[in-house]
Amino acid sequence: MGTFKITGGKTLKGEIIPQGAKNEALQILSAVLLTSEEITISNIPDIRDVMKLIELIGEMGVSVVKISSDTYKFKAENINLDYLSSAEFKSKGGGLRGSIMVVGPLLARFGKGYIPSPGGDKIGRRRLDTHFIGFMKLGAKFEFNSDEMFYKVTSPGRLKGAHMLLDEASVTGTANILMAASLAEGTTTIYNAACEPYLQQLCRMLNSMGAKITGIGSNLLTIEGVESLGGCQHRMLPDMIEIGSFIGLAAMTQSEITIKDCRIDQLGMIPDIFKRLGIHLEFRGDDIYIPSQKHYEIESFIDGSILTVADAPWPGFTPDLISIILVTAIQARGNVLIHQKMFESRLFFVDNLIDMGAKIILCDPHRANIMGLDRKVALKGITMSSPDIRAGVAMLIAAMSANGTSIIKNIEQIDRGYQFIDTRLNKIGADIVRLD
């Protein structure tokens, strides 16, 4: 189990470039299974979850050629369907949340998609019903082996287009159904579809491959099925979660940071939520400049009531930044109520922040009240363990702002979502040592 040793109290200064988007990568990489032609993808982040998915599709028979540090060519010409029933596939697929995304493309192109119960963050229930209900509406047969925790969907012939109303606006569910429907016979409409920028990117990629998808960016997608898809070139967006993490880090450590090439037009309300915490942001072209701030004050609502920040499906505030907003508020002036609606276990890491000296009341599994310290009291370094990707980075931000030395264990969780985070932050003034 890896460990970070962080010496806090360091002020950072400089430029940092966000990695490619993790959540987009898991969809885009799975989409290469839809065609036998070559696909080139750039701005791929070198992070644990993404590399594990590339390894998994390579084991399936996809030809993988690394062109540069962030660019790969893929060709899914000779897929070994027998591999899907192997013990190795069950082991590797079960250790990766993103493995669920291969099911839709495999089902659409080969008539069968198998997956073990996928792993990932332990942040609460993350059901898969939306995926499989959608596949069944397209005509697939669903089987679940509860003893082996193994899912199967099969179709004796080509999938058939259908109208469906999703029971939740699941990003991965929408993406999986969308990929399956792209090769179905007839027209599919998906209502209550997710519309995150990463899902929009998948739609554009599929259209460049020959798919016929309309309604991109809305919650009603229409897919006219085609008989086959071709190759393409695709460049992924910068990771909005990493951009938000860097904004919070700059505020907590009183640092002057420029985040380069942010695709600000794709960030939705993320900059506005940080501004409501009192953080100054300056857009310079497509870069975000955050000046050093000794104090930042949380806004109240117009009627004077306490600001509430809650997550919601896009274009609402992304749940992946709730942990970052929470930790950033620790040194603000004023109070904020954080409401994590979508996952019931994501706030339990706040006990560590309280041990560091933060003033937080955990109201219930979904809500926390943060009473900002306004720099009157500094956090102190402690030893803690990362329970998931986003909590791990929130802990890292707290540790970098604290007096003394902190130890963060289980940093494999952080590595799942953040590319060489210690090396990149050390280049602009952090003091993070990676220990084996």
N, C-alpha and C positions, 0 to 999 in steps of 0.2 A: 504493500500500500504506500503510494507516494505521499510526500508531505511538502508544504511550503513553510519556510521560515521567513517571516516578514518583519522588518524593522520599520516601525511606523513613524509618522511625523515628518516625512519627506515631502517637499513641494516639487511637483513635476512641471516641466516646461518643454514644449516642443510640438511636433506634428505626429499624428498617428493615422494610419490607413486602416479602415475597417476591413475585416475578412469578407469573403463571400458568404451569402446567407445560408446558414445551416438548414433551416426549415424548407427553403426552396430546394436545396441540394438533394434532400431525401426524395422529393417528388420527381425532380428532373432526371436523376440517375435511374430511377425505376422506369421512367418513360422510354429509355433506350431499348427496353424489352419489346416494345410495340412494333419494331421494324427490323428487318435483316440488313438494312443499309447503314452506312457509317454516320455517326453523330459526333460532333466536336463540341465540348462544353468547356468554357473558360471561367475563371474566377471561382474555382472550386476550393473551399477551405480545407486545409490540412488538419482536420480534427478527428478525434477517435471515432465518432459515430459515422461520419462520412466515409472514412477509410475502411471501416468495417463493412459498410454497404457495398463499396466498390469491390472489396474482396469477395463478398457474398455473390454478387452477380457474375464476377469472374469465375467462381467455382461452378456456377450454373452453365458456363460455356461462353459467356460474353468475352470477346477479344477486347482487352484493355491495353492501350498504349499511352504512356505518359509523354506528353510533348514538351511541357515546361513545368515549373513548380506548381502552377494552378490550372493547367490545361491538359485535358485527356481526350483521346479518341476512343469511341466505343463501337463495337459491331456485334450485334446479337444474332449472328447468322446460324450458329450451330448450338442450340440450347439442349442441354441434357436433362430431359424431363424426369428421368429416373433419379436424378440427384435430389429432387424434391421430397422423395420418400426416404432418403438416407438419414442415418443417425447424425452425420456431420451437419447436414442442413438443419435438422431439428435443434442441434446445439448452437450453431452460429446464428440462426434466425431468431432463436429464443432469447439471445442476449442483446437484441437491438430493436428498439421501438420502431424505427423506420422500416423494418423488414415487412411490415404489413402492406407497404406501398407496392410491393412487387405482385400482389395477388391480382389486382385489376388488369394490368398488362398481360400477365400470363393467361388469365381466363379468356381475355378477348382474342388473343392471338393463337393460343394452343388448346383452348377448351378446358383447361384445368389450372387451378391456382391453390397451392397448399401453403400453410404457414403455421409454425408453432406459436403458442401464446407469446407475444413479443414482450421484451423487457423494457428498459428505460427508467425514467425518474420515478421514484416512489412518492408521488405527490397527491395520491388519492385515486379514486376509481376513474379509469379511462376505458370505457366500454367500446366494443367494436361492432355493436349491433347495427349502427348506421351503415357501415360498409357492406355487411352481408345482406341486410334487408334490401339495399340498393341492387346488389348483384342478383338477388332472387327476383326482383321486379324486372330485370333484364332477361330472365328466363333460366338462370343458373339454379342448380340443386346444391343445397348446403348440408354439410355434415360436420358434426363436432364430436371428437373423441375425448370425453372428459377425463379418461384415465391417463392419456398421454398429453392432454391439453393441446390437441392438434386440430386445426381447422382445414376443411376442404370445400372448395366450390368447383363444380364441374358443369359443363354444358355439352350435350351430344352434338350440337350443331352451332351455327352462328347465333350470337346473342340477338335479342329483338329489342328495338327501341321501346321506351315506355315513358309515361308521365309519372313523376314521383315528387312527393313533398317530404323532405327530410325531417326527421323528428328532432334533429339539432343541426345547427350550422357548423358541422364538423369540417375542419380544413382538410384533414387527411381523408375523411370519408368522402367529401366532395371530389377531391383529387382522384381517389381510387375509382369511384363510379364514373367520373368524367373520362378517365383513360379507357375503362372498359367500354363505355358507350361510343367512343370515337370509332371503334371498329364494328359496332353493332349494325344490324339491318334496320333501316328506318330512322325515325326521329325520336330523340330522348329529350325531355325537359326536366330540369332539376330545379325545383323551387325551394326556397330557404337554403340556397347554396351559400357556402362561404365565399367571400369576395376579397380576401387578403391579397396584398400585392404579389405574394409568392404564388398564389393560385392563379392570379392574372398572368403571371409569367409562364406558368405551365400551359395555360390556354394559348398564349401567343406562340410558344414553342410547338405545340401540337398543330396549330394552324400552319406554321411554317413547314411542317412535315406533310401537310395535305389534309388535315382535319378541317371540319366545317363547324366551328363553334361561334355562336353569337351571344350577346348579353354579357360580355366580359366586363368585370367590375361591378356587376349588379348581383342581386340574389336570385335571379332567374336566368339560368343558362339553357340554351338550346343547342343540341348537338345532332347534326345530320350525319349519320354513320357513313363511313367510306369503306371500301373493300380492303385497302392497304394504305400504309403510311410509308413515307420515304425518310431520307436522312436530312440533317440540318446542322447549322451552327448556332450555338446559344451561349450568351453571356449572362451570368447570374448577377442579381442585385447585391449591393453591400448589405451586410447583416444589420438590420434595424435594432436588434436587441443589443448587439455590441456597441452600436452608436449611442443608444440610451445609457448603457453601462458606463461609457467613457464620460458622458455628460455628468452623471451622478458622481463618478470618481473625481472629476475636476472640482466640483462643488465641495465635496467632503474634505478634500486635501488642500483647498485654497490654491489650486493650480491653474496655470494658463496653458490651455491646450487647444490646438486646432485639429479637428477631425476632418480628414480629406475625403473628397469624392463620395459624398453621403447620399446622393440621389434624394435630395430634400423633398422633391415632389412626391416621393413614395413613402414618406414617414408619417403621413396622416396627422393625428393629434399629438404625437409623441413630443415634439418640441413645445407645444402649448402646455402640456401637463407639467413639464419641468419649469416652464416660465411661471406657472401658478405657484410653484414652490419658492419663487423669488430668484431663480437662477437666470442670470443674464446670458443671452445667446445672440450671436451676431452671424447672419448669413453672409458669406463672402463668396459669391458665385455658388458653387455646389459644396463649399466647405462650411463647417460650423466652427466658429471661434468662441471659446468660453474664457472670459477673463478671470483672473484671480479675484475671488470675493471673500472678504472676511466675514460678512454677514449676508444672509438671504432670508427673506421674510415670506412666510406662507400667506397666500391670500385667504380671505373669508368669502363666503357667498354674499350676494348683495344684501340679504336680510341680516347679515352679521353672524350667521350660523357657521359652524366649523366646516372647513373644506373636506369633502369626501372624494377619494379617488377609488374608482371601482373598475374592474376589468369587464370587457364585453366583446362579443364578436365584432370583427371589423365592419365599419370604420370606428368602432369603439376602441378603448385603450387595451392594448395587448396584454394578456395575463402574464406573459414572459417577463414583463418589466415591473410587475407589482413588487417583487422582492427588492429591486433596485430603487424604486421610488420610496419604499419603506425605509431603507437604510439611509438614503439621501436626506430624508426628513429629520434624522436624528440630530443634526447640528443646525437645523433651521431655527428661525424665530417664529414661534406660533405652534399651533396644533393641527393635525390632520388625521382623519379616519381613513384607514386603508380597508377596503372591502374586496377580498378575493372571493369572487362568486363561483368560479368554475372548478376549483379543486379544493378539497377539504383538508389537505395535509401540507399545504405549501407555506403556511405561516409558522409552523412549529419550530423553525430555526431561530425565532426571535428570543428564545431563552438565552442563547449565546450572546446576543446583543445586549440583553439586560445584564448579564454577567459582566459585560465590558463597561457598563455604566449608563446605557441608554435608558430613557424614561418611556417605557412602552407598556401599555395594558393590553394583554391578549384577551379580548372580550369573549371570543368563541373561536372555533376552528377557521372561521371565515373573516373575522374582523379584528383589527388591531388599532388602538389609538396611540399615536406617537406625539409626545410632548417635547418639542424641540429644545435642545440645550443651549442654542445660540452661542456656542463656543465658550460658555461660562465654565463648563466642565469638559475635560478631554476624556475620550474613551481610553481604556487601558487594555494592554495586550493580554490575551488569554490563549489557551489551547482549545481547539474545537475541531469538529469533523463535518465535512460537507455532505449534506443529505441528497442534494440534487444540483443540477447545473447552475441554475439561477441563484439559489441560496448560497452556493459556494462562492460565486462572484460577489454577492452582497457581503458575505463575510470577508472576502479579500479587500473590498472597498473600506469596510469598517476597520480592518487591521491596518491598512495603509494610512488611515487618518488617526490612529490611536497612538498614545505614548507607549514606548517600550516595544517588546517583541511578542509577536503572536505566532502560533503554530496552527496550521490548517491541515488536517489529515484527510485522507480519501480524496485527494485532488484529481484522481481519475475522473471523477464526476465533472470537474471544471474542464478538464482536457476534452471531454466529450463535446463541448460546445464552443470553446475558445482556443484559437490557434496560437500556440507559443506565447501565451499571455504574459508569462513572467519575463521572457526575453524582450518582448516588445515594450512592456512598461519600464523595464530596467533601462532601456535606451533613452528614456525621457526623464529619468531621475528616481525611479522606484528602487527599493532595496528588497528584492524577493529572491530567496535561495531555494532551489529545488533539491530536496533530499530524497534518497531512495529508501 
